[in-house]
Amino acid sequence: MSNSKWRKLFTVLDRPELNIVEAIWEFIDSEKEERCCTPKSDDLVEKYVDDFSLVGPFAYKYIE
């Protein structure tokens, strides 16, 4: 998925009325799944998600 589509998805998930606070993350360079919070809109940068949790900053292209 493109960077802009990831940003749009995370922006929608950040809406307070949805009350989505956690997701299961999987990255292409790891077989391990991480349960962690979802990023807020202000954590979204053009090519990556800023450091918002224990997962740390990461490029959209590594999300599986």
CNS distance restraints for C-alpha pairs under 8 A (distance, minus, plus):
assign (resid   1 and name CA) (resid   5 and name CA) 6.37 0.50 0.50
assign (resid   1 and name CA) (resid   6 and name CA) 6.80 0.50 0.50
assign (resid   1 and name CA) (resid  61 and name CA) 7.60 0.50 0.50
assign (resid   2 and name CA) (resid   6 and name CA) 6.44 0.50 0.50
assign (resid   2 and name CA) (resid  60 and name CA) 7.80 0.50 0.50
assign (resid   2 and name CA) (resid  61 and name CA) 7.62 0.50 0.50
assign (resid   3 and name CA) (resid   7 and name CA) 6.26 0.50 0.50
assign (resid   3 and name CA) (resid  46 and name CA) 7.00 0.50 0.50
assign (resid   3 and name CA) (resid  47 and name CA) 6.04 0.50 0.50
assign (resid   3 and name CA) (resid  48 and name CA) 7.74 0.50 0.50
assign (resid   3 and name CA) (resid  60 and name CA) 5.87 0.50 0.50
assign (resid   3 and name CA) (resid  61 and name CA) 7.28 0.50 0.50
assign (resid   4 and name CA) (resid   8 and name CA) 6.16 0.50 0.50
assign (resid   4 and name CA) (resid  46 and name CA) 7.55 0.50 0.50
assign (resid   5 and name CA) (resid   9 and name CA) 6.13 0.50 0.50
assign (resid   6 and name CA) (resid  10 and name CA) 6.16 0.50 0.50
assign (resid   6 and name CA) (resid  60 and name CA) 6.83 0.50 0.50
assign (resid   7 and name CA) (resid  11 and name CA) 5.98 0.50 0.50
assign (resid   7 and name CA) (resid  44 and name CA) 6.42 0.50 0.50
assign (resid   7 and name CA) (resid  46 and name CA) 7.98 0.50 0.50
assign (resid   8 and name CA) (resid  12 and name CA) 6.26 0.50 0.50
assign (resid   9 and name CA) (resid  13 and name CA) 6.24 0.50 0.50
assign (resid  10 and name CA) (resid  14 and name CA) 6.17 0.50 0.50
assign (resid  10 and name CA) (resid  38 and name CA) 7.58 0.50 0.50
assign (resid  10 and name CA) (resid  39 and name CA) 6.74 0.50 0.50
assign (resid  10 and name CA) (resid  40 and name CA) 7.34 0.50 0.50
assign (resid  10 and name CA) (resid  41 and name CA) 6.87 0.50 0.50
assign (resid  11 and name CA) (resid  15 and name CA) 7.15 0.50 0.50
assign (resid  11 and name CA) (resid  40 and name CA) 7.19 0.50 0.50
assign (resid  11 and name CA) (resid  41 and name CA) 5.25 0.50 0.50
assign (resid  13 and name CA) (resid  18 and name CA) 6.95 0.50 0.50
assign (resid  13 and name CA) (resid  20 and name CA) 6.41 0.50 0.50
assign (resid  13 and name CA) (resid  38 and name CA) 7.80 0.50 0.50
assign (resid  14 and name CA) (resid  18 and name CA) 7.62 0.50 0.50
assign (resid  14 and name CA) (resid  19 and name CA) 7.99 0.50 0.50
assign (resid  14 and name CA) (resid  20 and name CA) 7.14 0.50 0.50
assign (resid  14 and name CA) (resid  38 and name CA) 7.65 0.50 0.50
assign (resid  14 and name CA) (resid  39 and name CA) 7.33 0.50 0.50
assign (resid  14 and name CA) (resid  40 and name CA) 5.67 0.50 0.50
assign (resid  14 and name CA) (resid  41 and name CA) 6.39 0.50 0.50
assign (resid  15 and name CA) (resid  19 and name CA) 7.25 0.50 0.50
assign (resid  16 and name CA) (resid  20 and name CA) 7.75 0.50 0.50
assign (resid  20 and name CA) (resid  38 and name CA) 7.42 0.50 0.50
assign (resid  21 and name CA) (resid  37 and name CA) 5.37 0.50 0.50
assign (resid  21 and name CA) (resid  38 and name CA) 5.65 0.50 0.50
assign (resid  22 and name CA) (resid  35 and name CA) 6.95 0.50 0.50
assign (resid  22 and name CA) (resid  36 and name CA) 5.43 0.50 0.50
assign (resid  22 and name CA) (resid  37 and name CA) 4.04 0.50 0.50
assign (resid  22 and name CA) (resid  38 and name CA) 5.29 0.50 0.50
assign (resid  23 and name CA) (resid  35 and name CA) 5.79 0.50 0.50
assign (resid  23 and name CA) (resid  36 and name CA) 5.65 0.50 0.50
assign (resid  23 and name CA) (resid  37 and name CA) 5.96 0.50 0.50
assign (resid  23 and name CA) (resid  38 and name CA) 6.02 0.50 0.50
assign (resid  24 and name CA) (resid  33 and name CA) 6.43 0.50 0.50
assign (resid  24 and name CA) (resid  34 and name CA) 5.53 0.50 0.50
assign (resid  24 and name CA) (resid  35 and name CA) 4.43 0.50 0.50
assign (resid  24 and name CA) (resid  36 and name CA) 6.36 0.50 0.50
assign (resid  25 and name CA) (resid  33 and name CA) 5.56 0.50 0.50
assign (resid  25 and name CA) (resid  34 and name CA) 4.92 0.50 0.50
assign (resid  25 and name CA) (resid  35 and name CA) 6.12 0.50 0.50
assign (resid  25 and name CA) (resid  36 and name CA) 7.09 0.50 0.50
assign (resid  25 and name CA) (resid  63 and name CA) 7.45 0.50 0.50
assign (resid  25 and name CA) (resid  64 and name CA) 7.92 0.50 0.50
assign (resid  26 and name CA) (resid  30 and name CA) 7.23 0.50 0.50
assign (resid  26 and name CA) (resid  31 and name CA) 7.33 0.50 0.50
assign (resid  26 and name CA) (resid  32 and name CA) 6.68 0.50 0.50
assign (resid  26 and name CA) (resid  33 and name CA) 4.86 0.50 0.50
assign (resid  26 and name CA) (resid  34 and name CA) 6.47 0.50 0.50
assign (resid  26 and name CA) (resid  63 and name CA) 6.17 0.50 0.50
assign (resid  26 and name CA) (resid  64 and name CA) 5.52 0.50 0.50
assign (resid  27 and name CA) (resid  31 and name CA) 7.35 0.50 0.50
assign (resid  27 and name CA) (resid  32 and name CA) 7.85 0.50 0.50
assign (resid  27 and name CA) (resid  33 and name CA) 7.66 0.50 0.50
assign (resid  27 and name CA) (resid  62 and name CA) 5.29 0.50 0.50
assign (resid  27 and name CA) (resid  63 and name CA) 4.59 0.50 0.50
assign (resid  27 and name CA) (resid  64 and name CA) 4.99 0.50 0.50
assign (resid  28 and name CA) (resid  62 and name CA) 5.39 0.50 0.50
assign (resid  28 and name CA) (resid  63 and name CA) 6.21 0.50 0.50
assign (resid  28 and name CA) (resid  64 and name CA) 5.41 0.50 0.50
assign (resid  29 and name CA) (resid  62 and name CA) 7.04 0.50 0.50
assign (resid  34 and name CA) (resid  55 and name CA) 7.91 0.50 0.50
assign (resid  36 and name CA) (resid  53 and name CA) 7.35 0.50 0.50
assign (resid  36 and name CA) (resid  54 and name CA) 7.61 0.50 0.50
assign (resid  36 and name CA) (resid  55 and name CA) 7.57 0.50 0.50
assign (resid  37 and name CA) (resid  53 and name CA) 7.04 0.50 0.50
assign (resid  39 and name CA) (resid  43 and name CA) 5.99 0.50 0.50
assign (resid  39 and name CA) (resid  44 and name CA) 7.38 0.50 0.50
assign (resid  39 and name CA) (resid  49 and name CA) 7.47 0.50 0.50
assign (resid  39 and name CA) (resid  52 and name CA) 6.28 0.50 0.50
assign (resid  40 and name CA) (resid  44 and name CA) 7.21 0.50 0.50
assign (resid  40 and name CA) (resid  52 and name CA) 7.97 0.50 0.50
assign (resid  43 and name CA) (resid  49 and name CA) 5.83 0.50 0.50
assign (resid  43 and name CA) (resid  50 and name CA) 5.01 0.50 0.50
assign (resid  43 and name CA) (resid  51 and name CA) 7.23 0.50 0.50
assign (resid  43 and name CA) (resid  52 and name CA) 6.52 0.50 0.50
assign (resid  44 and name CA) (resid  48 and name CA) 6.59 0.50 0.50
assign (resid  44 and name CA) (resid  49 and name CA) 4.85 0.50 0.50
assign (resid  44 and name CA) (resid  50 and name CA) 6.13 0.50 0.50
assign (resid  45 and name CA) (resid  49 and name CA) 5.77 0.50 0.50
assign (resid  45 and name CA) (resid  50 and name CA) 6.58 0.50 0.50
assign (resid  47 and name CA) (resid  59 and name CA) 5.90 0.50 0.50
assign (resid  47 and name CA) (resid  60 and name CA) 6.39 0.50 0.50
assign (resid  48 and name CA) (resid  57 and name CA) 6.95 0.50 0.50
assign (resid  48 and name CA) (resid  58 and name CA) 5.47 0.50 0.50
assign (resid  48 and name CA) (resid  59 and name CA) 3.95 0.50 0.50
assign (resid  48 and name CA) (resid  60 and name CA) 5.24 0.50 0.50
assign (resid  49 and name CA) (resid  57 and name CA) 5.49 0.50 0.50
assign (resid  49 and name CA) (resid  58 and name CA) 5.52 0.50 0.50
assign (resid  49 and name CA) (resid  59 and name CA) 6.23 0.50 0.50
assign (resid  49 and name CA) (resid  60 and name CA) 6.85 0.50 0.50
assign (resid  50 and name CA) (resid  56 and name CA) 7.15 0.50 0.50
assign (resid  50 and name CA) (resid  57 and name CA) 4.59 0.50 0.50
assign (resid  50 and name CA) (resid  58 and name CA) 6.92 0.50 0.50
assign (resid  51 and name CA) (resid  55 and name CA) 7.63 0.50 0.50
assign (resid  51 and name CA) (resid  56 and name CA) 4.54 0.50 0.50
assign (resid  51 and name CA) (resid  57 and name CA) 4.22 0.50 0.50
assign (resid  51 and name CA) (resid  58 and name CA) 7.80 0.50 0.50
assign (resid  52 and name CA) (resid  56 and name CA) 6.28 0.50 0.50
assign (resid  52 and name CA) (resid  57 and name CA) 7.09 0.50 0.50
assign (resid  58 and name CA) (resid  62 and name CA) 7.17 0.50 0.50
assign (resid  59 and name CA) (resid  63 and name CA) 7.64 0.50 0.50
